[in-house]
Amino acid sequence: MSIYDVRNGRMNQISKQCINHNYNGTVSLVTVLLLLLAATTAPLNVATAITCEQVTIWLTPCISYGVLGGAVQPACCEGIRALNAASKTTEDRRTQCNCVKEGAARIPGLDYDRVNMLPDICRSKCPYKLTHDLDCSKYALNSYPS
């Protein structure tokens, strides 16, 4: 049995031994789950800015398609949808655009034409086409197109 603790966009596996650990009594699984939920849930009134680390986590499953082609992994489309859902403000969309542009430049053999097909393949949306010289200040200012 595994439980996952998600903090700061990272997924960490908590082992069964950790759950069953006794310290001055038995720690119940419910207590551990409630603590994890409390630790990972942001208050509703606090705006959280998107980070490049989150963008990387969401889009990493898309790299193999971008470099090698073949089938698009379901996790890639899920990541694109999660990224779009998290990109709510102009600042978020600019950050997303810049992170994608900078990250793509670091991937040898990345086929930009193939990458630009992903939103259509995943039945998602993207307000810009990824290029080496993309100016993110011109895009990602408005909400995503329908």
Sequence and secondary structure as in RCSB ss.txt:
>XXXX:A:sequence
MSIYDVRNGRMNQISKQCINHNYNGTVSLVTVLLLLLAATTAPLNVATAITCEQVTIWLTPCISYGVLGGAVQPA
CCEGIRALNAASKTTEDRRTQCNCVKEGAARIPGLDYDRVNMLPDICRSKCPYKLTHDLDCSKYALNSYPS
>XXXX:A:secstr
  EEEEETTEEEEE HHHHH BSSSB  HHHHHHHHHHHH   TTS     HHHHHHHHGGGHHHHHH S   HH
HHHHHHHHHHH  SHHHHHHHHHHHHHHHHTSTT  HHHHHHHHHHTT   SS   TT  TTTSSSS    
